[in-house]
Amino acid sequence: MDAEAKACALLEHLIDRLHDAEVDYQCSGSSHELLVRHAGSRFTIRFAEQSLLTKTLPDLYALLAPMVERIRANSYRSQAPTPASAAPFRHAA
């Protein structure tokens, strides 16, 4: 399986895990990026092409698991009531 096919599988995996997120994919040279917009925040997950080529899909899914949890945790924080004077939290990983 080539790097783009693995990146697309990762994109589908993220969509499956984060039902209410918008997930896009872009490739720039040897960097593959998954762009996630969820609950008012934006995250960028980058994979080097070499990593995609040398790791198995289960290994790549395992790498995504803590990132999915971080995105979910961020959405819970952003949905919590905040004082009117608090600035909105934005995170780009």
Stockholm file with secondary structure:
# STOCKHOLM 1.0

chainA/1-93         MDAEAKACALLEHLIDRLHDAEVDYQCSGSSHELLVRHAGSRFTIRFAEQSLLTKTLPDLYALLAPMVERIRANSYRSQAPTPASAAPFRHAA
#=GR chainA/1-93 SS CCHHHHHHHHHHHHHHHCTTCEEEEEEETTEEEEEEEETTEEEEEEEEHHHHHHSCHHHHHHHHHHHHHHHHHHHHHHHSCCCTTSCCCCCCC
#=GC SS_cons        CCHHHHHHHHHHHHHHHCTTCEEEEEEETTEEEEEEEETTEEEEEEEEHHHHHHSCHHHHHHHHHHHHHHHHHHHHHHHSCCCTTSCCCCCCC
//
